[in-house]
Amino acid sequence: MSDTSDAGDLKIITVDVRFFGAFRKYGEETCVMLPAGYTVGELKKQLRIDFSEPESGLLADSVMAGGNRFLSDDEVLTEDVELALLPPVCGG
């Protein structure tokens, strides 16, 4: 993972996202540089744009996990982090 950098007063963080399940079609992982203070929901929105996925697509129903827990969409990202993007799972 890269070091956190500052561009003037704007702190830039590195978010490494690992893909699982149906998201593997995009590779095993990606690295996204974001301003500190972005939320998990804003990260998911950026990934949706990068993947050219519809707003109601798989990302809308997926969750991010990090630090051995699921993250809510309103959780704020303040430092470099490694996350997992997990698609919804069905079972029976």
Buried (B, 14 or more C-beta within 10 A) or exposed (E): EEEEEEEEEEBBBBBBBBBBEEBEEBEEBBEBEBEBEBBBBBBBBBBBEEBEBEEEEBBBEBBBBBEEEEBEBEBEBEEBBBBBBBBEEEEE
